[in-house]
Amino acid sequence: MATFILIAENSFMAAGPYFGLLNLFKPAGWSSRDVVNRVERIVKPAKAGHAGTLDPLAEGVLVVGVGAATRLVSAVQECPKEYRGTFQLGCRSDTDDSTGTVVVVDDARIPSLAEIQVLIPQFTGEIWQIPPQFSAVHVAGQRAYALARAGEIVEIAPRQVQVSKLEILAYAWPTLELLIECGSGTYIRSIGRDMGEILGCGALMTALIRTRIGHFHASHAVPIAELSKDNLQQHLLPAARAVEHWPQYVCTDSELVHLGHGRMIESRIEFPEGTRCALLSPDGILMALGETRSLGRIAPTQVFAISGQQ
């Protein structure tokens, strides 16, 4: 049984036994929604939500927020992501991966390893890329993939993304394996597609594994098939881990009372105005999210119902 923290005559009210994060390993063939549905069947009536969609082709780390921690998935999405992508050169597809209609490029030229290495700086840093036709971006109020499935070819505006690392792990024609560390919104399929076009041979993605989101690593991820009601609590991570990359502020008991009533507190730490911070109890439990205002005050922006299993 989870215990609950009740402060100032229930200023913080417990909403249920689940408040935390799951670092799960999504297998290929599952959608991200399939994983969330599996978790929700275990934790019902609590809700669950994932941070950072993985296509059914992809496998790897999928962080799922449970209970009130579903409100923290956007903070997890801010963290850098690391992938291993495998690409087949000499082919193209309408989805930019092997799940679509694949067309072999006739008489495709075979680029050398040196030619591919020359492209690395071009795809590193702040880059512009066009998402795939089969993607979840909105075009004229509809998802691009819905229009693509209806046979429409739409113009998708380029978007700027951050690629902090791009390394060649292996190359033996026609297979190219890349390590990519990037920010939110980056399409790995688009990187392979665009490299293939510059090389003059085309390329499509055949496999993808997300090895890390922030400090959530695939080596510690729980295979979704192994998750059950009996072992969920032992795999549930503290909600505070979603905002470990934010400044941390440990509250006194009296400050927690004010937060529980939605009131600002006077910060004992000098944060710049506009700083987002995680507001913790003295024993490290995430109680609220806040943002600094003028005169050193911290205003709560989200106050959580807290269970003590953390």
N, C-alpha and C positions, 0 to 999 in steps of 0.2 A: 504494500500500500504506500502510495506517495503521501508525504506530509506536506502541509501547506503553510506558507508564510502569511500571516494576517497582521496588518499594521494599522494602528490608530483606528480601532473599531472597524476593521475590515475595509480600510481605505483601498487596499489591494485585495480584490476578491478572487479566489481561486476559480478557474473556469473548467478545470478538468485535470486528469492525471498526467496529461502529456504536454510538455512545453520544451521543445528541443529540436535537434537536427539529426538527420540520418545521413551518413556517408555511404551511399549505395553504389553497387556496381551493376550498371545496366547492360544486359547482354544484347548482342546484335539480334535484330528481329523484333525487339520490343520497342514500342514508342515510349517517350517520356511519360505520356499520360497513362500508359499501361502500368508503369511503375507506381505512379501516384495512386491509381485505382487499387493496386495491391495493398499499399500502405493504408489507404482509407478503410479498406475492408477489415484490417486488423485493429485500427484505432477508433472506429466509429463509436459514437457520433462525432468525434473530433475530425477536423479537416486536415488536409495535407496539401503541400504545393512544392513544386520543384524550382530550382535555380538554374537557368541555362538549359534550353532544350537541346537534346541530342536526337538526330534523325534516327529512324529505325535501323539504317545500315550501321550506325556507329555504336560503339560500346564504351564502357568506362565510367568515370566518376559522375554521379548524379546526386547532388545534395538536395535533400527533401526536408522542408520545414514541417513540423507537426504541431497542431494546436495553434496557440497564438504566435508561435514562431514562423507561421506562414507569412507574417508581416515582415520578416527579416530576409526573405529570399532575394529582394532587390539589392541588399547590402552584400550578399554573397556573390551576386552577379557582377559586382564591381571588381572583384578580385581577378588577377591575371589567370589565364587558363593555358594549359600545356597539352599538346596533342602529338600523336604519331600518326601521320597520314601516309597511305600507300596509293600510288598513282600508276596507271598504265598509260604510257606514251603511245602515240600512233593511233589513238582512238578519240572520238568525241561522242557526247550523248546530250540529249535535250535536258537532262537533269544535272549534268556535269558529274555524274557518278555512274556506277555500273547498274543501278536500278532502273535506268531509263532505256530509251531506244538507242542502242550503241551502233555507231557507224565507224568502220575501219577506214583510216585515211590511206588512200591508195598511194603507193610509192613514197610513204612518209620518210623524211630524212632522219637519220639516226644521230642525234646530237652527242657530243662528247661530254664527259664529266666536267671538263674545263668550261665548256659553253654554259652548262647549268650553273656552275659556281659563279660565273660572271653575273648572273641574274640576282644573286642573293641580296646585294645592297638595294636593288630596285624594289624588292618586296619586303624591306625591313624599315621600321620606323613608322611615321605617319604616312599611310598610303591610301590611295583611292581605289575602291573596287566596286564592281557592279554585282549585286547579289544574283544568284541563279534564278532562272525563270520559275523553277519549282522551288520556291522559298516562301517564308511566312510574312514577307514584307507586304505592306499595304500599297496597292495601286488603285487609284480612283475608288477608294473605300472598300476594296475587296482584297483578299489574300492573293498574292501572285500565283501560288500553286493552284488555286481554284480556277483562275483564268487560263492557266497553262493546261489544266486537265480538260478544259472546254475547247482546247485547240487554238486559243488566242496567243499570239506572240506580242508581248507588251514591252513598252520601254520603261526600264527601271532606272531611276536616277542613281548615279554613283554615290557612294558614301565613304566618309573618311574613317579608317579604323587604325588601330595601333598594333603593329607586329614588332615585338621587342626582341624576338630571336627566331631565326630561320636557319636550320642546319640540314645538310644532306647526310642522312644516316647510311644509305646504301643506294647504289645505282648499278643495274645490269639490264641493259635494254631488253624489254620495254618497261621494266619496273623501276620506279623511283620511290624511295622512302624518305620522308622529311620529318624533322622535329620542329614544331611551331609553338612559340609562346606568344600569346596575343591577348588583346582586350576584348571586352564584350562586343558582340555584333559582327565579329569577323567570320566570314565564310571560308572555311578551309577548301571547299570545293572550288571556289573562285580563284584561290591562289594557284592550285594545280592547273585549272583551265587556262588562266592567263599566262602562266609560264609555258604551257604547251603551245599556245598560239604564238608567243614570241619566238620559241624554238622552231616553229614551222612544222610541227608534227602533231599537234593536238594532244590533249591529255584528259583523263577522267579519273575520279577517285574510286578506288576499289575497296578500301578499308580505312577505318578511322577509330582510334582509341583516344579518349580523353584521359590523360594520366594524372591530371591535377587541376583543381580549382583552388587558388590561394594555398592554404595549408591543408586542404583535404586531398589526400593522395590515394591513387588507385590501390597501392599496396595495403592500405588499411580499410578499403571499401568492403562492405558486406554484400555478397551476391544476393540479389533480390529474392531468388528462389529459396534462400536459407532463412529469410526473415519470417518470424512467426510471432504470435501473441505472447508466447512463452519467453522469447528472448529479446523482444523489442526494447524493453527497458534497459537491458545491459548494453545495447548498441546506441541508445539515445544519447547524443552529445549535448553538453550545455549550450543553451541558446546564445550565450555570450560569445561563443566561438564565431558566430556570424559577423561580429563587429570587432574582432581582435585588431583589425587594421585601423580602427577609429581611436582617437584619444579616449582614455578610460578615466572615469571620475568615480571614486568610492565615496558613497554618501554616508553621512551620519544617520542615526535613527530619526532625529528631528527633521533632517532634510527629506528622508523617505516619507515622513508624514505629509510634508508639503507636496511632494510629488504625487502622493496618493490622492490628493485633492486637486491635482492639476495646477498647482501654483509654482511660480518660479522660485529658484533657490539662489542664494548668493554664493558664487563659486569661490573656493579657497585656492584655486589654481588659476593662473593668468592664461586663459585661452583667447586667441584673437576672436573678435566679433564674427559671428557666422559660422563658428566651428561646430560641426556635428560631433557629439560625444556619446559614449555608452555610459549609462548611469547604473552603478553596481551597488549591491548591498555590501556590508563589511566582509561577508564571507564569499564575495565574488559572483553572486547571482545577478543576472541581468534583470533590473527592475523597470528600466525605461530607457528611451532614447531622448536626447535633448539637443538643443542648439543654443549657443551663447548669444546673448543680446548685449545691448550697451550696459555700461556700468558693471560688467563682470557677472551678470546674472545668467543663469541657465534655465531656459524654458523647456518643459517636457513637450516633446512632439508625439511620442507614443508611450503609453503606460501599459505595462503588461500585467495580466493575471499570472501569478508566479506559483509554480509548484516546486516543492523542495527536493525533488529527485535529482536536481543538478548538483 
